[in-house]
Amino acid sequence: MSLTTTILMLIFGWLSVATAMLWGVLRIARRHHHAPPARAEKAPKPARRHAAAH
């Protein structure tokens, strides 16, 4: 095998692995994407004060 063929095979091999990893990450990210929960009206919480507040 010539040097050019070896280098091209390394580059295309790396690109194929990188593409497969990106596809897998995007697939998992799409599967585990959760919509934000709907906000319900809640009563306002009383203001909290620190124990050291006077």
Secondary structure by P-SEA (a helix, b strand, c coil): ccaaaaaaaaaaaaaaaaaaaaaaaaaaaaaacccccccccccccccccccccc
